[in-house]
Amino acid sequence: MHFRIRAATKEDCKDISRMIMELAVYEKMPDQVKISHEELERDGFSQNPFFECLVAEVPEEHKSEGGFTVVGYALYFYTYSTWKGPSVYLEDLYVMPEYRGNGIGKGLLCKVAEVGKKKQCVRLQLSVLNWNTPSRDFYAAKGAQDLTVSEGWHFIRFEGQSLDDLANEAPKD
């Protein structure tokens, strides 16, 4: 199947928002999605964006059952390793179920790697749910290392009240 990968635009935010919800449903966490397409527009397409995004698009004649031509996305941002240097973090990689198996996911992943390399990034990092064997196998087949297994790293998060509490305990000027 023919598809193209391009940089997302503000106009793609409704499609990206739709696919974020589809991904959340797949990951069994639809109630966790709190972001709107307007917030995606603000956060990704402002003067100092928090993220970048690529979309996969199929020709009109191959549009989805729902009438969509944007059928996948990769949302990523840059981080910094004090041991290695610039890194790119892949927050989401998603392809609509009816388009899987056509190389779209691989194309998105490879394009994120290419973008990262052009920005001097030394690594591409991401997280995968422990039960998501198809994705873990996909990344492993491309040469990814599972750091939980090999190095014992745990992914830690502060949010909500715990984040508020930390911020409130910050030293005052």
Secondary structure, 3 states (H helix, E strand, C coil): CCCEEEECCHHHHHHHHHHHHHHHHHCCCHHHCCCCHHHHHHHHCCCCCCCEEEEEECCHHHCCCCCCCEEEEEEEEEEEECCCEEEEEEEEEEECHHHCCCCHHHHHHHHHHHHHHHCCCCEEEECCCCCCHHHHHHHHHCCCCCHHHHCCCCCCCCCHHHHHHHHHCCCCC
